[in-house]
């Protein structure tokens, strides 16, 4: 029983890490009043650029840097249209997702062949913490992570402190709640939103890099598999707080991990139903929980004048 719990918790944490990274990025963007539906595309592009660069250089650190560059570029494209020109954020984000699916598919086939030959890269290896990694159940799950896994969990208190205990965090939240008041206080609203969206792009790309060079050690077209949209639901379920996002990411990570463990137990449940589980949870959260949360007041509302 202990072995089963250990394995399940380890899978849960592994599945939660990319969701946590992407959701923390989305949290920053939404706290600044911007809904980044393009999160899925940023995650997918980050996965491809990380894998391709790591494959070419045999250096996962360079793959991570390449992912960050791709995330920033996509974020700046998105911010230029929705922040500077005040375009509809949902429409632009959807277009960004379609662009990412197309460009990564074309680039993958151009670099590695039409058949998509199976490629593997040597990515980030787990770094067990002395003594802590040997703790029963929780040790292998939380204390035997890759550097990106540790980064994701350390980022939670950093984001929480930054949002609620610093002046820049106060300005960021003011922009998302009342941009007109922020302007009256001398806050550069569009610049603040630009920085928030850029940070979102970096974290979404980091989530993609984790999938490609820390978890799967390969790239498959569409490997983001809706994780960007699940991250959007996590922000809602977590009530726009870093601690809430952490708890929600672990819950969705558990829903994903159950796919593998239920199949391994040999239960006579069609695997299609297990594959549906994370997305069913997402729909239930959005349908039954979103209406009872208090989003930033100016979320998705473009600033008319500054």
Secondary structure, DSSP 8 states (H G I E B T S, - for coil): -HHHHHHHHHHHHHHHHHHHHHHHHHHHHHHTT---TTHHHHHHHHHHHHHHHHHHHS-HHHHHHHHHHHHHHHHHHHHIIIIIS---HHHHHHHHHHHHHHHHHHHHHHHHTTTT-------------TTGGGSTTHHHHHSS--HHHHHHHHHHHHHHHHHHHSHHHHHHHHHHH-HHHHHHTT--HHHHHHHHHHHHHHHHHHHHHHIIIIISSS--TTTTTTHHHHHHHHHHHTTT-HHHHHHHHHHHHHHHHHHHHHHHTT-S--HHHHHHHHHHHHHHHHHHTGGGS---TTTT------
